[in-house]
Amino acid sequence: MGEATVAIAQPRATCRSVHKRAVFDTNVVVSTLVFGRRLLWLRRAWADGTIVPIVCRETITELRRVLTYPKFRLDASEQELLLADYLPYSEVVSLPDPLPDLPIACRDRDDSIFLLLAISSRADLLVSGDRDLTVLSLAYPVVSPTQLHDGLKRNE
């Protein structure tokens, strides 16, 4: 059987419109939840529906795993409280099975799940500070948290 591929879907909007559907890489989510002072605006954007995070089983599993890292010093109840500030605002999407080939390659294979989720869910944006993902911005709308914030401020 031939392998399935995913065509790059045209995103529905640019960073300038409100009510965005966005895939956030794990580092952005953890930075927002654990070190939230600088990214408090993002937490508020999730809560008020300005930004709808898109997640899948695989990205939730990774987030749960990362929150257990000893460097964060979070016990199980603290981890659940942080997840409760994110997951209820998220749209859960199932990835295709089997996973298709990506139309563009990620330098870091671990990042491919975020690109795959963004493409298959037709997310407006992929939000990441990871250079392995931001270099793909010519092929798919990848923005940093700062670029997202600037875009949202222009619409206020």
TORPAVO-842813 format. One record per residue (C-alpha): x, y, z; residue in three letters. Coordinates in steps of 0.001 Angstrom, whole numbers. Example, Ala and Ser with C-alpha at 12.3 -4.5 7.8 and 13.67 -1.06 7.14 Angstrom:
BEGIN
+---------+---------+---------+------+
!    east !   north !      up ! rest !
+---------+---------+---------+------+
!   12300 !   -4500 !    7800 !  ALA !
!   13670 !   -1060 !    7140 !  SER !
+---------+---------+---------+------+
***
This chain:
BEGIN
+---------+---------+---------+------+
!    east !   north !      up ! rest !
+---------+---------+---------+------+
!       0 !       0 !       0 !  MET !
!    1243 !    3498 !    -815 !  GLY !
!    1859 !    5944 !    1969 !  GLU !
!    -578 !    8776 !    2477 !  ALA !
!     589 !   12338 !    2249 !  THR !
!    -895 !   15526 !    3614 !  VAL !
!   -1163 !   18523 !    1349 !  ALA !
!    -560 !   21867 !    2969 !  ILE !
!   -3987 !   23314 !    3603 !  ALA !
!   -4341 !   27014 !    3188 !  GLN !
!   -4740 !   28547 !    6630 !  PRO !
!   -7988 !   30317 !    7207 !  ARG !
!   -6559 !   33581 !    8482 !  ALA !
!   -3448 !   35565 !    9202 !  THR !
!   -2086 !   36629 !   12556 !  CYS !
!   -4186 !   39794 !   12310 !  ARG !
!   -7633 !   38314 !   12857 !  SER !
!   -9222 !   37219 !   16119 !  VAL !
!  -10490 !   33790 !   17155 !  HIS !
!   -7497 !   31917 !   15805 !  LYS !
!   -7079 !   28178 !   15893 !  ARG !
!   -3447 !   27481 !   16655 !  ALA !
!   -1118 !   24606 !   17391 !  VAL !
!    1379 !   25442 !   20132 !  PHE !
!    4573 !   23494 !   20555 !  ASP !
!    5217 !   22046 !   23997 !  THR !
!    7848 !   24630 !   24921 !  ASN !
!    5385 !   27478 !   24380 !  VAL !
!    2690 !   25745 !   26424 !  VAL !
!    5068 !   24921 !   29273 !  VAL !
!    6486 !   28452 !   29277 !  SER !
!    2966 !   29830 !   29444 !  THR !
!    1770 !   27505 !   32200 !  LEU !
!    4877 !   27197 !   34365 !  VAL !
!    6595 !   30545 !   33804 !  PHE !
!    3425 !   32422 !   32960 !  GLY !
!    4305 !   35970 !   33889 !  ARG !
!    5767 !   36907 !   30483 !  ARG !
!    3102 !   34974 !   28572 !  LEU !
!     117 !   35754 !   30802 !  LEU !
!   -1572 !   37390 !   27803 !  TRP !
!   -1561 !   33997 !   26052 !  LEU !
!   -3228 !   32261 !   28971 !  ARG !
!   -5904 !   34970 !   28918 !  ARG !
!   -6310 !   34597 !   25140 !  ALA !
!   -7026 !   30877 !   25620 !  TRP !
!   -9521 !   31569 !   28383 !  ALA !
!  -11445 !   34251 !   26477 !  ASP !
!  -11496 !   32312 !   23206 !  GLY !
!   -9330 !   34706 !   21208 !  THR !
!   -7004 !   31767 !   20587 !  ILE !
!   -8202 !   28169 !   20456 !  VAL !
!   -5316 !   25767 !   21031 !  PRO !
!   -5459 !   22622 !   18916 !  ILE !
!   -4170 !   19447 !   20524 !  VAL !
!   -4094 !   15741 !   19776 !  CYS !
!   -3441 !   12660 !   21856 !  ARG !
!     268 !   12762 !   20984 !  GLU !
!     806 !   16416 !   21934 !  THR !
!   -1144 !   15999 !   25188 !  ILE !
!     973 !   12953 !   26044 !  THR !
!    4162 !   14925 !   25427 !  GLU !
!    2936 !   17863 !   27512 !  LEU !
!    2073 !   15542 !   30399 !  ARG !
!    5533 !   13930 !   30134 !  ARG !
!    7363 !   17266 !   30093 !  VAL !
!    5466 !   18565 !   33127 !  LEU !
!    6924 !   15649 !   35128 !  THR !
!   10515 !   16807 !   34537 !  TYR !
!   12271 !   17237 !   37905 !  PRO !
!   13479 !   20729 !   36973 !  LYS !
!    9888 !   22000 !   37195 !  PHE !
!    9357 !   20556 !   40699 !  ARG !
!    5662 !   19982 !   40101 !  LEU !
!    3772 !   17317 !   42009 !  ASP !
!     879 !   15466 !   40379 !  ALA !
!   -1780 !   17867 !   41669 !  SER !
!     163 !   20915 !   40424 !  GLU !
!     541 !   19284 !   37012 !  GLN !
!   -3210 !   18647 !   36853 !  GLU !
!   -3963 !   22258 !   37846 !  LEU !
!   -1739 !   23518 !   35036 !  LEU !
!   -3371 !   21182 !   32532 !  LEU !
!   -6761 !   22440 !   33730 !  ALA !
!   -5683 !   25934 !   32658 !  ASP !
!   -5037 !   24711 !   29125 !  TYR !
!   -6882 !   21593 !   28022 !  LEU !
!  -10472 !   22769 !   28628 !  PRO !
!   -9874 !   25598 !   26151 !  TYR !
!   -8375 !   23289 !   23544 !  SER !
!   -9897 !   21660 !   20489 !  GLU !
!   -8954 !   17980 !   20366 !  VAL !
!   -8195 !   16601 !   16913 !  VAL !
!   -7424 !   13023 !   15919 !  SER !
!   -4479 !   12593 !   13611 !  LEU !
!   -4856 !   10356 !   10566 !  PRO !
!   -3818 !    6738 !   10957 !  ASP !
!   -1372 !    5882 !    9580 !  PRO !
!     446 !    9171 !    9861 !  LEU !
!    1007 !   10603 !    6400 !  PRO !
!    4251 !   11916 !    5008 !  ASP !
!    4709 !   15638 !    5434 !  LEU !
!    4960 !   17800 !    2315 !  PRO !
!    7860 !   19667 !    3940 !  ILE !
!   10523 !   18206 !    6164 !  ALA !
!   11242 !   19207 !    9745 !  CYS !
!   14888 !   19292 !   10745 !  ARG !
!   13950 !   17769 !   14111 !  ASP !
!   11755 !   14660 !   13763 !  ARG !
!   10226 !   15331 !   17193 !  ASP !
!    8766 !   18579 !   15850 !  ASP !
!    7002 !   16921 !   12938 !  SER !
!    3966 !   16060 !   15075 !  ILE !
!    3230 !   19773 !   15552 !  PHE !
!    3471 !   20500 !   11853 !  LEU !
!    1369 !   17460 !   11032 !  LEU !
!   -1265 !   18542 !   13553 !  LEU !
!   -1289 !   22093 !   12197 !  ALA !
!   -1691 !   20940 !    8604 !  ILE !
!   -4227 !   18175 !    9202 !  SER !
!   -6387 !   20332 !   11491 !  SER !
!   -6194 !   23321 !    9145 !  ARG !
!   -4913 !   25481 !   11990 !  ALA !
!   -4479 !   29149 !   11284 !  ASP !
!   -1032 !   29160 !   12862 !  LEU !
!    1688 !   27059 !   14391 !  LEU !
!    3174 !   28926 !   17357 !  VAL !
!    6739 !   28081 !   18273 !  SER !
!    9995 !   29653 !   19283 !  GLY !
!   11898 !   26598 !   18021 !  ASP !
!   14142 !   27482 !   15080 !  ARG !
!   13587 !   24035 !   13597 !  ASP !
!    9941 !   25011 !   13159 !  LEU !
!   10212 !   28748 !   12527 !  THR !
!   12404 !   28119 !    9471 !  VAL !
!    9330 !   26516 !    7886 !  LEU !
!    7418 !   29818 !    7937 !  SER !
!    7793 !   30244 !    4169 !  LEU !
!    5853 !   27005 !    3634 !  ALA !
!    3381 !   27211 !    6541 !  TYR !
!    2381 !   30045 !    8905 !  PRO !
!    4720 !   29553 !   11847 !  VAL !
!    4952 !   32461 !   14263 !  VAL !
!    6707 !   33071 !   17543 !  SER !
!    4681 !   33925 !   20643 !  PRO !
!    5885 !   37527 !   20272 !  THR !
!    4661 !   37711 !   16664 !  GLN !
!    1301 !   36283 !   17730 !  LEU !
!    1029 !   38835 !   20537 !  HIS !
!    1903 !   41701 !   18189 !  ASP !
!    -699 !   40505 !   15697 !  GLY !
!   -3372 !   40306 !   18359 !  LEU !
!   -2527 !   43765 !   19726 !  LYS !
!   -3005 !   45271 !   16268 !  ARG !
!   -6605 !   44019 !   16346 !  ASN !
!   -7560 !   45426 !   19730 !  GLU !
+---------+---------+---------+------+
***
